[in-house]
């Protein structure tokens, strides 16, 4: 019993090492509320990761990923695109996501603000930052790359791939490595969109690894999406685990390349 107690106490102490806090910041008169996590006792990386949320806004999934990243040794900041207290559920979430997909300039502005918060909190430069995003956020991290922000790399998990007209990636602007993790059977990101995206990145001489998981549809990392592929969005345990492993290997590569 004493051994068990010691193990439990040790586990509790390990959890306690992860420090997290809510961060309120501004875009003009709009208050935004992000989430920052790090482990002050983990010093082996000195790297940071920006997290861009799905269409329902910053929530439990993004906070879970931030904690997972902190335990891997990264400083993580989950930004807020929508604004404090705006956490819409379907179908209303589509309206909010559509607002920013339809106004990529505003979307990029909110993405840049989140990135600035992370760099200030973690005391890192662009070269020491990667960005990951889910669904709506997967689109977001690609916008960061298209905008020419020189991060170490970006990872899109089941994100929309289409670019706004006139805001496509270019040779002069694209300065970051891309890892795109896609559900091969995702009806919301059809083959035509995938093909156009690949051509866009190739024309921009971009460095990209694109992986499509067979049998996976949209939202394959989201347990709350259920398991019915016929709905177009569903959790896929295998794709979730494999994509997370791919992300970790990608981080090792891009951060070792400095």
C-alpha positions in Angstrom: 0.0 0.0 0.0 2.9 2.3 0.8 4.4 1.8 -2.7 1.0 2.5 -4.3 0.7 5.7 -2.3 4.2 6.8 -3.4 3.4 6.2 -7.0 0.1 8.1 -6.8 1.8 11.0 -5.0 4.5 11.1 -7.7 1.9 11.1 -10.5 0.1 14.0 -8.8 3.3 15.9 -8.6 4.0 15.4 -12.3 0.6 16.7 -13.2 1.1 19.6 -10.8 4.2 20.6 -12.8 2.1 21.6 -15.8 1.2 25.3 -15.4 -1.7 26.8 -17.2 -3.5 30.1 -17.3 -6.1 32.0 -19.2 -4.8 34.9 -21.2 -7.0 37.9 -22.1 -5.9 40.0 -25.0 -7.4 42.6 -27.4 -8.1 43.2 -31.0 -9.3 46.8 -30.9 -12.4 46.7 -28.7 -12.8 42.9 -29.0 -11.6 40.9 -26.0 -10.1 37.5 -26.8 -9.4 34.7 -24.3 -6.6 32.3 -25.0 -5.1 29.4 -23.0 -1.4 29.0 -22.2 0.3 25.9 -20.8 3.9 24.9 -20.1 6.0 22.8 -17.8 8.6 25.0 -16.1 10.7 22.0 -15.3 11.0 20.8 -18.9 13.8 22.7 -20.6 14.9 20.3 -23.4 13.1 22.0 -26.2 12.8 25.8 -25.8 10.2 25.6 -28.5 6.6 26.6 -28.7 3.4 25.6 -30.4 0.4 27.7 -31.4 -3.0 25.9 -31.5 -5.9 27.1 -33.7 -9.3 25.9 -32.6 -12.1 24.2 -34.6 -15.3 25.9 -35.6 -16.8 25.8 -32.1 -14.1 28.0 -30.7 -11.5 27.4 -28.1 -12.7 24.5 -26.0 -11.8 21.3 -24.2 -10.2 19.6 -27.2 -7.7 22.5 -27.7 -6.9 22.6 -24.0 -6.3 18.9 -24.0 -3.9 19.2 -26.9 -2.1 22.1 -25.2 -1.5 20.0 -22.1 -0.3 17.1 -24.2 2.2 19.4 -25.9 3.3 20.8 -22.6 4.1 17.2 -21.4 6.2 16.8 -24.6 8.2 19.8 -23.5 6.6 22.5 -25.7 5.1 25.8 -24.5 1.6 25.9 -26.0 -0.9 28.6 -26.6 -4.4 28.0 -27.8 -5.6 31.2 -29.3 -9.1 32.7 -29.6 -10.4 33.8 -33.0 -14.0 34.5 -32.1 -13.8 36.5 -28.9 -14.4 36.0 -25.2 -17.4 33.9 -24.4 -18.2 33.1 -28.1 -18.1 29.4 -28.2 -20.9 28.4 -30.7 -22.3 25.0 -31.2 -23.5 23.5 -34.5 -25.3 24.6 -36.6 -24.5 28.2 -35.4 -20.8 27.4 -35.4 -20.9 27.4 -39.2 -21.9 31.0 -39.3 -18.9 32.1 -37.2 -16.4 29.9 -39.1 -17.8 31.2 -42.3 -17.3 34.8 -41.2 -13.6 34.3 -41.0 -13.2 32.0 -44.0 -15.0 34.7 -46.0 -12.8 37.5 -44.6 -9.3 36.0 -44.7 -7.7 39.4 -43.9 -9.6 39.5 -40.5 -8.8 35.8 -40.0 -5.1 36.5 -40.5 -5.2 39.4 -38.2 -6.6 37.3 -35.3 -4.1 34.6 -36.1 -1.2 37.1 -35.9 -2.5 38.4 -32.6 -2.5 34.9 -31.2 1.0 34.3 -32.5 2.2 37.5 -30.8 0.8 36.4 -27.5 2.6 33.0 -27.7 5.9 34.6 -28.6 5.6 37.1 -25.7 4.6 34.4 -23.2 7.1 31.8 -24.3 9.9 34.3 -25.1 10.6 32.7 -28.5 11.1 33.9 -32.0 9.3 32.7 -35.1 11.9 30.1 -35.9 11.2 28.4 -32.6 7.4 28.2 -33.2 5.2 25.7 -35.0 1.4 26.0 -35.4 -1.2 23.3 -35.4 -4.9 23.6 -36.2 -8.1 21.4 -36.3 -10.8 21.7 -39.0 -11.4 25.5 -39.1 -8.1 25.8 -37.4 -6.4 23.6 -39.9 -7.5 26.2 -42.5 -6.0 28.8 -40.1 -2.5 27.4 -39.9 -2.4 27.2 -43.7 -3.4 30.9 -43.8 -0.4 31.6 -41.5 1.9 29.9 -44.0 0.3 31.6 -47.0 0.7 35.0 -45.4 4.4 34.5 -45.3 5.0 34.1 -41.6 8.4 32.4 -41.2 7.5 29.7 -38.6 9.4 26.5 -38.3 6.3 24.6 -39.6 2.5 24.2 -39.6 0.3 21.2 -39.2 -3.2 21.0 -40.5 -5.5 18.3 -39.0 -8.5 17.7 -41.2 -8.6 21.3 -42.2 -10.1 23.0 -45.2 -7.5 23.5 -47.9 -9.0 26.1 -50.2 -7.4 29.5 -50.6 -9.2 32.8 -51.0 -8.9 34.3 -54.4 -5.8 36.5 -54.6 -4.4 35.1 -51.3 -2.9 31.9 -52.5 0.6 30.8 -51.5 3.4 32.3 -53.6 7.1 31.6 -54.0 8.0 34.8 -52.4 5.7 34.4 -49.4 5.7 30.7 -48.5 8.5 30.4 -45.9 7.4 27.5 -43.7 7.2 23.7 -43.9 3.8 22.1 -44.1 2.4 18.9 -42.8 -1.2 18.2 -43.9 -3.1 15.4 -42.3 -6.3 14.6 -44.2 -9.1 12.2 -44.0 -9.1 10.3 -47.4 -12.9 10.0 -47.3 -13.6 13.6 -46.0 -16.7 14.8 -47.9 -16.2 18.4 -46.8 -12.8 18.6 -48.4 -13.4 16.8 -51.8 -10.8 15.6 -54.2 -11.0 18.7 -56.4 -10.1 20.9 -53.4 -7.2 18.6 -52.5 -5.9 18.6 -56.0 -6.1 22.4 -56.3 -4.3 22.8 -53.0 -1.4 20.5 -54.0 -1.0 22.4 -57.2 -1.0 25.7 -55.3 1.8 24.5 -52.9 3.8 23.0 -55.8 3.6 26.2 -57.8 4.9 28.1 -54.7 7.8 25.6 -54.3 6.5 24.7 -50.9 8.0 22.0 -48.6 5.0 19.8 -47.8 4.2 16.3 -46.6 0.6 15.3 -47.3 -1.0 12.2 -45.7 -4.5 11.0 -46.4 -5.8 8.4 -43.9 -8.0 5.7 -45.6 -11.4 5.3 -44.0 -11.1 8.6 -42.1 -13.6 11.4 -42.7 -13.8 15.0 -41.4 -13.0 15.7 -37.7 -11.1 12.3 -37.3 -9.3 13.6 -34.1 -12.5 14.7 -32.4 -14.0 12.1 -30.0 -17.1 14.1 -29.7 -17.8 13.6 -33.4 -19.0 10.1 -32.8 -18.2 7.1 -35.0 -20.7 7.2 -37.9 -18.7 8.0 -41.1 -22.0 8.4 -43.0 -22.4 11.8 -41.3 -19.3 13.1 -42.9 -17.5 13.8 -39.6 -16.5 11.0 -37.2 -13.7 10.1 -34.8 -11.1 7.6 -36.0 -8.8 6.3 -33.3 -6.2 5.0 -35.7 -6.0 8.2 -37.7 -6.0 10.3 -34.5 -3.0 8.4 -33.0 -1.1 8.2 -36.3 -1.5 11.9 -37.1 -0.3 12.9 -33.6 2.8 10.7 -34.1 3.4 12.2 -37.5 3.2 15.7 -35.9 5.8 14.7 -33.3 8.2 13.4 -36.0 7.6 16.6 -38.0 8.5 18.7 -35.0 11.7 16.8 -34.5 12.7 17.4 -38.1 11.8 21.1 -38.4 13.3 22.1 -35.1 16.5 20.1 -35.7 17.0 21.9 -39.0 17.9 25.2 -37.4 
